[in-house]
Amino acid sequence: MINMSNALETWINLVSIQDIDAVVNLYADDGVLLGTFSDEIRQGQVKIREYFDFFLNKKPHATVIDYKKHIVDDNNYSVNGFYDF
């Protein structure tokens, strides 16, 4: 199971190996994605999958430049940052 301490590392690894099912499953059913290469706010796993269908097809390999975690409670958090692809 993913946890707050390894969430970003897990996301980076899954994006870099283009595992779309695993990437999409990192997001809550009603999660929100502000995709790096998109001008659309995507909510829900169906819309998030649409973005990653496009993005992972580019075969990205990501590295983290900087990031911030926002912890709401033990079960809710977000991780946002700058990445190099």
C-alpha positions as CSV (number, residue, x, y, z in Angstrom):
1,M,0.0,0.0,0.0
2,I,1.2,3.5,-0.8
3,N,1.8,5.9,2.1
4,M,2.7,9.5,2.6
5,S,6.4,8.8,2.9
6,N,6.8,7.0,-0.4
7,A,3.9,8.5,-2.5
8,L,6.1,10.7,-4.8
9,E,8.7,8.0,-5.3
10,T,6.0,5.5,-6.2
11,W,4.4,7.9,-8.6
12,I,7.7,8.7,-10.3
13,N,8.6,5.0,-10.7
14,L,5.2,4.1,-12.1
15,V,5.2,7.0,-14.5
16,S,8.7,6.1,-15.7
17,I,7.7,2.5,-16.4
18,Q,4.4,3.6,-18.0
19,D,2.2,1.5,-15.8
20,I,-1.1,3.3,-16.5
21,D,-3.3,1.1,-14.3
22,A,-1.1,1.5,-11.3
23,V,-0.6,5.3,-11.9
24,V,-4.4,5.9,-12.1
25,N,-5.0,3.8,-9.0
26,L,-2.8,6.2,-7.0
27,Y,-5.6,8.7,-7.3
28,A,-8.9,8.7,-5.3
29,D,-12.0,7.8,-7.3
30,D,-12.9,11.5,-7.2
31,G,-9.3,12.8,-7.3
32,V,-8.2,15.9,-9.2
33,L,-5.3,16.1,-11.6
34,L,-3.7,19.3,-13.0
35,G,-1.6,17.6,-15.7
36,T,1.8,19.1,-16.5
37,F,1.0,19.0,-20.2
38,S,-2.7,19.8,-20.2
39,D,-4.9,22.9,-19.9
40,E,-7.8,20.8,-18.5
41,I,-8.6,20.2,-14.8
42,R,-9.4,16.5,-14.6
43,Q,-11.5,15.0,-11.9
44,G,-12.2,11.3,-11.4
45,Q,-10.2,8.3,-12.5
46,V,-11.8,8.2,-16.0
47,K,-10.6,11.7,-16.8
48,I,-7.3,11.1,-15.1
49,R,-6.8,8.0,-17.2
50,E,-7.5,10.1,-20.4
51,Y,-4.5,12.3,-19.5
52,F,-2.2,9.4,-18.7
53,D,-3.2,7.6,-21.9
54,F,-1.8,10.7,-23.7
55,F,1.2,11.4,-21.4
56,L,2.5,7.9,-20.8
57,N,2.5,7.3,-24.5
58,K,5.4,9.7,-24.7
59,K,7.5,7.2,-22.6
60,P,8.5,9.8,-19.9
61,H,11.2,9.2,-17.4
62,A,10.8,11.6,-14.5
63,T,13.0,13.1,-11.9
64,V,11.9,15.4,-9.1
65,I,13.2,19.0,-9.0
66,D,11.3,20.1,-5.9
67,Y,8.1,19.1,-4.1
68,K,5.8,19.9,-1.2
69,K,3.4,17.6,0.7
70,H,0.1,18.9,2.1
71,I,-1.2,16.6,4.8
72,V,-4.9,17.0,5.6
73,D,-5.1,14.0,8.0
74,D,-3.9,10.4,8.3
75,N,-5.8,9.4,5.1
76,N,-5.7,12.5,2.9
77,Y,-2.8,14.3,1.4
78,S,-1.4,15.8,-1.8
79,V,2.1,16.0,-3.2
80,N,2.8,18.7,-5.7
81,G,6.0,19.7,-7.3
82,F,8.3,20.4,-10.3
83,Y,9.5,17.4,-12.3
84,D,11.9,17.0,-15.2
85,F,10.8,14.6,-17.9
